[in-house]
Amino acid sequence: MDTAETTITTATARNRAGTVSVRTTEQGLPVDLHIDQSELRYGTAQLAEQIVSLCRRATVEAAARHREELADGGIPEGLLNRLGLPTHDDVQRARREDGHAAGPRSALRW
C-alpha cells in the first residue's frame, strides 16, 4: 500500500518590529506564534488584534504559495481561480491594506 505524503503550505507574518510573528497554514490555522515580552505592555486587546491580523496575512500568503505550487504542477489557471486561491497580486494588496490599517507603531510587515 502506498502512503501519500501530504505537504502543508505555511507562511509567516511579522509585525514591523519583529516582536510578534505568526506562522499559519493556508487554511488559517496558526502553527507557530512568537510574542516578545515587550509586547505585553500594550494590553491584551491590542495584542490579540495584532495576532489576528498577522494570521490573516500569513494565511493569504500561504494560500498564494499553494496556488504557485499547484500551477507549477500543471493545474490550469482557470481551475485555480475557481478554487479561490489568492494570487501574488492579492498578497501585495493585503500587505498594502494592512500597512494602511495599522498605526505607526504596529504597522505590519511580511
C-alpha positions in Angstrom: 0.0 0.0 0.0 1.4 3.4 -1.0 1.2 6.1 1.6 0.6 9.6 0.1 2.7 12.3 1.6 0.8 15.4 2.4 2.7 18.7 2.3 1.2 21.6 4.3 1.9 25.0 2.9 2.6 27.6 5.6 3.7 31.3 5.7 4.9 33.6 8.5 3.9 37.2 9.1 5.6 39.6 11.5 4.9 43.0 12.8 7.3 45.8 11.8 9.4 45.5 15.0 9.6 41.7 14.6 8.3 41.3 18.2 5.2 39.3 17.1 5.2 36.6 14.5 2.6 34.0 13.5 3.0 31.1 11.1 -0.2 29.7 9.7 -1.4 27.1 7.2 -3.2 28.1 4.0 -6.5 27.4 5.9 -5.6 30.0 8.6 -4.6 27.5 11.3 -1.8 29.0 13.5 1.0 26.5 13.9 3.6 28.8 15.5 3.4 32.0 17.5 6.1 34.2 18.9 5.4 37.1 21.2 8.2 39.1 22.7 7.8 40.0 26.3 7.9 43.7 25.4 4.6 43.4 23.5 2.7 42.6 26.7 2.8 46.2 27.9 0.3 47.2 25.2 -2.5 45.2 26.6 -4.3 42.0 25.6 -6.9 43.7 23.2 -4.2 45.3 21.0 -2.0 42.1 21.1 -5.0 39.9 20.1 -5.9 42.3 17.2 -2.3 42.2 16.0 -2.2 38.4 16.2 -5.4 38.0 14.2 -4.2 40.5 11.6 -0.9 38.6 11.2 -2.8 35.3 10.9 -4.9 36.8 8.1 -1.8 38.0 6.3 0.1 34.7 6.7 -3.0 32.8 5.5 -3.2 34.8 2.3 0.5 34.3 1.6 0.4 30.5 2.4 -2.6 30.1 0.1 -0.9 32.0 -2.7 2.2 29.8 -2.3 0.0 26.8 -2.6 -1.5 28.2 -5.8 2.0 28.6 -7.2 2.8 25.0 -6.2 -0.3 23.7 -8.0 0.4 25.9 -11.1 3.9 24.6 -11.2 2.4 21.1 -11.1 0.3 21.8 -14.2 -3.1 22.9 -12.7 -4.7 25.3 -15.2 -5.2 28.9 -14.0 -9.0 28.8 -14.6 -9.3 25.9 -12.1 -7.0 27.7 -9.6 -9.3 30.8 -9.9 -12.4 28.6 -9.3 -10.7 27.2 -6.2 -10.4 30.8 -4.9 -6.7 30.6 -4.2 -5.2 34.1 -4.0 -2.6 35.4 -6.5 0.7 37.2 -5.9 -1.3 40.4 -6.6 -3.7 39.5 -3.8 -0.8 39.1 -1.4 0.6 42.5 -2.4 -2.8 44.1 -1.9 -3.2 42.5 1.5 0.2 43.9 2.5 -0.7 47.4 1.4 -4.1 47.2 3.2 -2.5 46.0 6.4 0.1 48.8 6.2 -2.7 51.4 5.9 -4.8 49.9 8.7 -2.0 49.6 11.2 -0.8 52.6 13.2 2.8 53.8 13.1 4.0 51.6 16.0 2.2 48.4 14.9 2.5 48.7 11.1 2.8 45.2 9.8 5.5 43.8 7.5 5.7 40.5 5.6 
